[in-house]
Amino acid sequence: MPKSLYIDPNEVLRPKEHEIKFPEIPVMTYDKTVAQELEEKNFTKEDLLHIYRDMFVIREFETMLNLVKTTGGYNGVAYNNPGPAHLSMGQEAAAVGMAYTLTTDDFIFGSLR
């Protein structure tokens, strides 16, 4: 392997004759009730309870972090966290929905700056 490898940007970045095409992706089209999801057997009642529990736990954790940052403690326990807190309250469903169908064969990568 060479220690230096010249890459000519004029060659690498020149327009190509190929293109990537994607099928149309519907946006904002989900319109089912919990009863419909259960009737269609997309989820079991236990699945939905686990999903709700996961969202609830994430919200409580985010609430705890917010209280630590804004009041210096949580449930009577004082704690000083001088670092940043990037909260995502209100986005619990996105996190749980993305992760719910993951298996041990899947890989995910974070994108925090």
N, C-alpha and C positions, 0 to 999 in steps of 0.2 A: 504494500500500500504506500503510495507516495506521500511525503510529508506536505507537499503542496500540489494542488490540482487547479489549474486554470479553468475557469468557467467563463465562456464568452457570453455576456448578457445579450448581445445582439443575436446570437444563435439560440440561446435558451428561451429568450422572451419573444422571439419572432412569432407572428401570427401563424397558427397552424391551420391545416385544412380539415381538422377534426373538431367535433364539438360534443359536449355532453348534453344529453337530453333527459329531462325528467318527466314522468307522467304528471298530470295535474293532481295537486294535493288539495283536498277540500279543507276549508278553514271555517271554524266556528259553526260546525254542522251537527254537533252532538245534541240530541234532543230526546233522551230517554229518561224515564223515571226509575226509581229503585225497583218498583214492582215489575216494570218491563224487563229490567236486567235479570231479576230473579226468574221471571216467567220464561225468558229465552235461555235460561241456564248459562248465562255468561259468567255469573258469580253465584256462589252459594251464600246463604245468610251468614255463615261463619266467615267467608271471605270479606263480606261487607263490614262485619263487626271488627275484623282485624284491620281493615283499611281505616275505619273510623278511629280505632284505638291508636294506630300509628300517627294519624293526623293530630289527634288530641295530645299525644306525648310530645310531638314536635312543637306544637303550639305552646305547651306548658314550658318546655325547655327554652324556647325563644322568649317567653314572658319572663322566665327566671333571669336570662341574660340581660334583658332590658332593665329589669329592676336592679340588678347588680350594678349596671352602668349608671342608672339614674338616681338610685337611692343609696348605693353602697352596701346592699345586702339583699337577702331573700329569706322569707319565713323566719325572721328573727336572727339569722346568721349574718354577721357583718363580713363583707368581703370587698376588697379593693382590687379592681381589675383596671389598670391604667391603659391597657391596650385597646385596640379598636374592636368594635362588635358590628359585623355586617349581618344584620338581621334580615330574615325573609318572611316575616309574619304575613299571612294571607296567601302564601304560596305553598302551603303544606300539601294540598291536593296534587300539585305538579310534582313535588318530590316523591310522594307516596305512589302516585300513579305510575311514574317512570320506574320506580324501583320494585313495584309489586310483582311484576312478571319476570324479574331477573332470576337467573339460575346460577349455580356455581360455575357453569361454563362461560358465563358472560364476563366481559371486562368493561369497566367504566372509568373515565378519566375526568378529573375535576378541571375547572377552567377559572378558578379564582385567581385574580390578578396577582 
